[in-house]
Amino acid sequence: MNNKKFSDMPISENVKRALAEKGYEEATAIQTKAIEPILNGEDVLGLAQTGTGKTIAFAIPIIEKIDVEDYNIQTLILSPTRELALQTCEEITSLLKFKEGIRVAPIYGGQQIEKQIFLLKKKPQIIVGTPGRILDHIRRRTIKLNNIKAIVLDEADEMLNMGFREDLNTILGKASEDRQTILFSATMSKEIKHIAESYQHNPLQIEIKHETLTVSNIKQYYIEINDSKKTELLDRLISSMDLKLGLIFCNTKKRVDELTSAMQMRGYSVEALHGDMRQSARDNVLNKFKHNKLQLLIATDVAARGIDVNNIEVVFNYDVPIDDEYYVHRIGRTGRAGKEGISITFITAREYGKIKYIEKYTKAKMEKFIIPTVDHIIETKVKRLLSGVEANKTSEYSKYINDYLDANTDLTISDIAYYLLEQQMGDINKEEIDTSTSNTVRMFINLGKMDNLNKSGLENFVIENAEVTRNDIENIELFDKFSFFNVPMEKSQILLNSISGVVYNNRKVAIEMSSGRPKKQNNRGYRDSGKRKSNYSSKRNYASKDDNRKNFIPRDKKSSNYRGKRK
């Protein structure tokens, strides 16, 4: 089955316009198969991994089915973590850019409950939240599900793994029986099957198998870099390569236009390609690129399937693609016709974990790219400029050089060569690019002194359950109910995969990345701590920064006290 274009789907023009502005033209497999059945009111059981575009798959039909005249909660989306709930809210909000009258609210643990009650009084029709906090509001009667039209369980397997089974049963049991139930999971476990049988009505089962990378002659690299330094890094990499044809991908059209302007100012032969361009203009740019009249093409994913050029030497992912499938299509533009290709992906510190998802998806290892030094770039440019020099060759310009030397007896031919070479080299930024956003990551774990652990005991627990050494663990801070410690960035995902869900003292261990250290502790936990990147329980959460996006109810700016209860 071929993937559909959004323009061919039965969705409103203002949603199509929002999709086009985001650079989305062709739907992914899960979007192609799920959007219309959900629009038609069917219960759907989707088996799809993270990175397949499932958020858009349920967000579009949910938006289209909202009655703007009805101020009740019409759709509830349950997410395992605060981070995913906020990402989902932001995705939905972006689709509402040209659609008025629909309000979305994120509800998760860590915000002050009073603040959330105030936000709920604004009558959002779509709620995205974590199970624990949603259940808290149901018990307070600040969220009522008697008029609910649809419930989405996003990453249901993760919610079960994190111990939300009882909460899910209670929430689903209180919702109106004639609702539509949409469930997404990476796996079909016995528990997922039981939930589907208990709470869905003849669900349409959709299973999406990952497209695997078949091009084996592509060397895949990544570079960790601050977003503000990406343009300088791109310039440095291209300068160090004898590059004839390269392709650069960005996630948005605005990003494409900004980068194109920046690279043109740096003297590169480069043009943009994205969905806002007329078809004739796009065809003209592609024609130039195919005939080597451009050195670089900067594009959104709209171009990923449309470029059929065999001699692209390198693909740069200036932004990590939103969808793993897009990554495959992007890098598949190089390494064609039996030639070797290279892909280089720029990541920020917060995106480091996505590398592991991509590696799992493509079944291929991504290596860390060593950024060339200034000396290497200068050497490369000089060799390129002098590559055409021939011994004992005369030129029509020889007379002028000889006349100049006769008139300036203190100069030599070498002096002239050095001067002309310097003029040809142009301005080179002599500063080395610092790519280290952070060498280590601060980790949070829900084990502490009340688990009869000291620092050595916590070290031993981590070492026994993950592939790390004692030297990898630094700066342990042990508190009554939780602890913090540092590990190298490249080991963080190993800990998250290996330790999450391990049983210790008859309860599941949760571990997360943290972006700070606690500043003050009291009997209930701590306040004013560094905000963590995700939450393992809706009862252990922190507020995030205010977000004033249109249609997006602002979140509390202040972090609340830690109120997690030990089981």
N, C-alpha and C positions, 0 to 999 in steps of 0.2 A: 504493500500500500504506500503510495507516494504521499508525502506531507503536503497539506493544503496551504494556500496562502490566506492570510487573515482577510484580505480583500474579497475572497470568495466565500467567506463564512457569513451566516445570518446574524451578524452583530451590528450594533448601531454605528453610525458614521462618526460620532464623537469619540467612541472607544477606538475605532479604526484609526482615527486621527492621532490619538494618544499613543497607540502602538507604533504608528509610523514615525512619530517624533522620537520614540525610544530606539528607533532603528530596527524594529521587528517587522519583517515582511513575511517570512515563511514560518509556519508553526512547527514545533517539534513533534515527534511521534505521539507523545502523551497528549499534547494539545490537540492534535489532529483527531485523535480517537475519543477524547473525553469531553471537549467543549459542547458539542451539539447534544449528546445524550444528557448532560447535566442541564443544558438549556431546556430540554424537553421534559425535565422533571424526574428522570430516572435516578434510582440509587446506583452509585458507581463504586466499585471496589478496584482501586488502581494500585498495581504492583509496579513501582518505579523507584529507582535510586535517586538520591539527592543529585541535583544537577541536570535533571531531564526536563525542567521547565514546568513542573507540576503546579507551582503557585499560580502561574498565569492560566493553567488549565482549569482551575476551579474559580479563580478570581473574576475572569471575564463573565462567565454565565451567572455568577452570584450578583455582580453589579447589574447586569441586564435584567435580572428578575426582581430587583428591589422596587417597591412601590414608594415613590418619593412623597406621596400624600399620607403614608402610614408611618407614624412616629414610634411605633413599637420596635423592639429588637426583632429583626426578621431573619438574620443569619448569625450563627455563632461558629467561629473557627477556633478550634482547640489546638494549641501548639505545645510541644514538650518544654521549650525554653523561652525565656524572656527575649533572647536575641532573635530567635526565629519569629516570635510574635511581632516584634518591631519591624523586622524585614518584610513580613507579610503585609503589615499595615502600610509601610512605605510603598510597596509594590502596588497595592490596591489604590492608594492615594494618587500615584502617578497615572493610573488608568482613568482616574476621575477628573483629570485636568480640564477636560472640556465638557464634563457632565455635572450639572448642578443638582443640589438637593439631597445628596447622599452623604451621610456622616459616618466616619469610622473611628473607633476608639480602641486603643490597646489597654488591656486590663491584666496586670501581672503582679506578683508578689514583690514587695520592696517599696512600692509607692505607699504613701499614707492613704489609709482606707477612706478617710474623710475627703481627700482630694478626688479620689475616684468616684465617690458618691456624687460629688458636685459635677464631675464630668458626665456621669450617666444621666443627670438631670437635663443635659443638653439634647437628649433623645437620639443617640446614634442608632442607625438601623443595622450596622454591622459591628460586631464585637469580636476582637481577636485577643485570646488570652490563654493563660496557663491554667490547667485544671484546678489546682489548689485554690487559687484566688477567685476563679469563677465560682467554685462551690461555696466559698466564703460569702460572696455576694448573694448567691441564691438563698443561703440560710438567713441572711440579713434582709431578704426580700427587696434588695436594690437591683437585682437582675431577675426578671421573670421570663420563663420560657414557654408560657402557655400559648403565645401567639407566634412562636418560632416557626419559620417556614423551611429552614435548612440548617443542618449541622455538618461541619467539615471536621474530620479527625485527620490532621496533618501529621505525618510521621508517627502513626499510631503505634508502631512497634517500639519506637523510642519512648513513648509515654508509658507503655507497659514495662519496659526495661527499667524505667526510673521509678516504678512503684505507684503509678497512678491508676491502676486497674479499678480499685474501689471507687475512686473519685469519678472515673469515666462512667461506671455503672450507675452511680447516683445521678450524675448530670443527664445522661441519656434517658434514665427512667423518669425524670421530671419534665422532659420536653414533650411537646404535643405529639401524639402518636402518628398523625398524618403528615409529619414533616418528611423532607427529603434528607437522606443520610449519605454523605460522601466520605469515603475512607481511603486514605493513601498510606501505603506501607512499603518498605523496601523488601520485606519478606512475607511469605504466607506461613506463619507459625500456627500452632494449634490455637493459641489465644486469639490471634487475629481472626482466624476462621470462626471461632466461637462468638466473637463480637459481631462479625458480619451476619452470622446466622441468627443472633439474638436481636439485633437492632436494625437490620436492613431488610427491605422487601424485594426479593428477586433481583439482586444487584447485577448490573452488567460488569463482568470482570474484564479488566484491561491489563495486560501484562506487557511491559516494555523491556525488551532485552537491549542491553547496551551495545551500541555499535563499536566494534573494536578497530583499533588502528591497524591497517594492513600494510602500510608503507613502512618497511623495515629499515630503509636507508635514510632515515631522518634522525639526526642527532638532536636530542631535546635538552635544552638548558633553561635555567632560571637565574634571575638576579634579584636579590632583595634590595629595594631602594625606596627612599622617601618619595612620595608622589611629586613633590616640588622639584626634584632633581632628575625626573625621568627624561625631560627634553635634552638636558645637557648630556646625560648618559647615552641617549640615542645618537646624538651628534658624535660623541666619542667613539662609539662602536662602529658607526658607518665610516668614520675617518680612518679607522684602523683596518678596514677591510678594502680589498680591491673589488668593490661591489658594483656590479653592472645593473642588477635588477633585484629590488627588494620590495616586500609587501609588509605594511604596518597596519595592525588592526586596533581600533578603539571601540569602546562600547556604545558611544553616543555620537550623534551627528555634530553636536556642538564641539565635542572633544576633537573630532576629525578636522573640523574647520580651524580650530585654534592651533592644533599641531601643524597642520599644513602651512598656515601663515608663518609660524615660528621656523619651520624648516626651510621655507622659501627665503626668509630673511637671512638664513645662514648660508645661502648660495646653492642649495640643492635643487635639482630638477625634480619637482614633486607636485602632484595634484591630488585632489580629494575625490572620493567616490562614496555617495550615500543616497538614501531614499528621497531626500528633498530636491535632488537634481532632476531635471527633465530627462526623459529617456534618450533624447538625441545627445544631450550633454554627457550622459553616462557612457553612451556608445562611443563618443568621441574620445573620452579619457581612456577607456579600455583599449581602443584601437591604438592610441599612442603607446600605451604600456606594452601591448603585444608586439609592437614593432620597435621596441627599445628606444623610443623617443622620450621616455621618462626613466629616470633612475629609480624613483620611489613612487609607490602608490599607497595612499593612506585611506583606509576604508572601514566602514561598519560591516557587521556580519551579513548585511544585505548582499555584499559582493562575494561572500565566501564560496557560494555554489556557482557563481557566474563567471569566474576567472579560469579560463582554460589555457594556461601558458606553461610550457614545459621547462623554461630556463630560469625560473625564479630561484635565486640562490639562498635566500634567507627570508623567513617570516618572523616579524617581531610582534609579539602580543604586548602592545603598550599598556593595555588593560587586561587583567585576567578575564576571560570570557565568562558570561553569566551562566552558561550552560556547558557542561562537559562535552556534549555533542558538537557544539560550535567549535570547541578547541580542536577536535578531530578534523573538522572541515577546514579550519584555518590553516593548520600546519600541513594538511594534505595538498596545499597549493605548491609546496616545494618538494624536492626529492623525486621528480618525475622523469620519465623516459630513461630509467636506469641510472640517473645521476644521483649523487649524494646531496642532501639538503640539510639545512640547519633551522631550528626554531629556537627563539629566545623569548622567554616570558618574564615581564617585569612584575614583581610582587611587592606589596608593602608588608610590614611586620604582621599586621592583622590578617593578611591573606595567606600566611605561610601554610596553614593547614590545608588549603585548597590544593597544594602541590600533591599531597598524599592522595586526595580524591582523584586527581587527574592521573596519577601513576596507577592507581587501582583500575581506573576506567580504561586506560590505554594498554595496561599490562606492560608498561615500559618505564624504565627509570629515567628521571630527569636529573641531570648533573648541574652542579653550581658552576656558573660561568665566571671565569677569571677576567676581570675588567682590565683591558690593556692600559699600560702606563703612558704618561705623556711622551717619554723617550721612545716607546714603541710606535706611537702614532707619528712622531716626527720622522723616525727611521722609515716607516712605511710610505709616507708622503714623498720623502726624498727619493727613495728607490723608484717610486712610480714616475716622478718627474724626470729622473735621469735614465729611465729604462730605454729611451730611444737614442741615447748618445752613441755615436760611432767614432772609431779611431781615425785620425787623419782626414776627417771630412771637412770640406770647405763649404762656404755658404755665401750668398749674396751680401750677407751682413758682415762678413769677415773684414772688408775694407773699413767699415765704420769702427769696428773694434780696434783695428790696428792704428787707425788715425787717432782715436781717443787715447790709446796707450802712448803714442808718440808725443801727444800734447800734454800728457800727465805722466811724466817719467817716474814719479814716486809710486805709481800704481802698477799692479801686476795683473795678469789674466785671471789669477786666483781671486784677487780682490773683486773683480767684476763678476766672476762666477758666484762668489758668496753673496754679493749684493742682489743679483738677479734671482738667486734661489730664495733669498729671504723675502723678496717681493712676491714671488710665486706662492710661497707657503702661506702668506696671509697671517692673520692673528690667530694664535692657538692659545687656548686657556691653559696656562701652565699648572693650575691647581689640580691635584688629584681628587677624584670624586670619592667622597666617603659614603659607602653604601651601607654601613652598619647602622641600622635603625635601633637595634638592640642585640647584643650578643647572647643574652640570657632572657628567660621568661620567668615571671613570678607565678607560681602555682598555688592554688588554694585546695585544701583537702579537708574533708569533714571528720578528721581524727585529731584528738588532742590529749591533754593530760587526763581527762576523765575516762579515756580508754586505756589508762595505765601505760601510756607511752612517754618515753623521754626522747630527746633528739636522736640518740643512737637507735632506739627502737623504731622510730619513724623512718630513719634511713634504711634500716634492715627491711622493713615492710616494703618500701618502694623498690629496693634492689631485688628482692625476692619475686616481685610481681611484674617487673618491667626490665627490659634490656638496657639498664643503665649501670654505671659504676659509682662507687662512693665519691670519686672525684667529680662526678657530674652534679652532685647535690651540694648546694651552697646556701648560706644565710638562712638557716632554719629558724623560724619563730614559732614557738609552741604555745598555744592558748588552751583554755579548758576544753572547748568544744570543736576547735578547728586549728589548723596550722597553715603556715606559708613557707615556701622554700623556692629557691631558684634552680633552674636547669638550663642547659644550652638550648637555644631556639630549635635546633634540629631534633632534639630529644622530646620536645613538648608533646608532639602528636603521638609518640610512642607511649608516653605515660597516659594520655587521654584514652587511647585504645586499649591499653593493657590493664589499667587499674579501675576504670569506671565499671561499677557493678560487682567488683570483688567483694565477697562477704567477709566482714571482720567484726567480731563481737556480736554475731547474729544479726547484723544489718549490712545493707549495701553501702559500699564506699563510693563517694562522689568526688571527683577531682576536676578542676577547671583552671583556665588561665586567669590570672588577675593582673590588673594594670597598676597596682599600687600596694602599699603596706598599711596595716591598721595604725591609727594614730592615738586612739583612746579606747580603753576597754572598760566595761562595767559588768555588773552581775549578769546581765542578759546577753552580753556579747560585745559588740563594738559599734562605735559610731564614727562617722567621717572617715570611712575606710576608702581605699582605692576601689574604683568600680570594677567589677568583674565582667568578663566578656559574655558570659552566658550563665544560665542558672540550671542547677540539676533538680531543683524543687521550687515550685511556685511559692513555698513558704520561706525560702531563703533567697532573698532577692534584693536588688538595689535599684533605686530610681536612676533614670538616665537623663541626659540633657534635654532641655526644652526643644520642641520641634514645632515651628509655626507654619508648617506647610498647609496649603489650602486643603480643606476637608479633613484635616488630620487634627484631632483634639489634642492640645498640648499636654505633655507629660510633666510631672513634678520635677523640679530641678534639684531638690535636696535628697540626699540618701537618708534612709530611715534606719532606725536601730535594727540590729540583727535579732530576729524573733523566732529563729528556728527552734523547733521542739525535738528533743531527742526521743527516738522511739525505743 
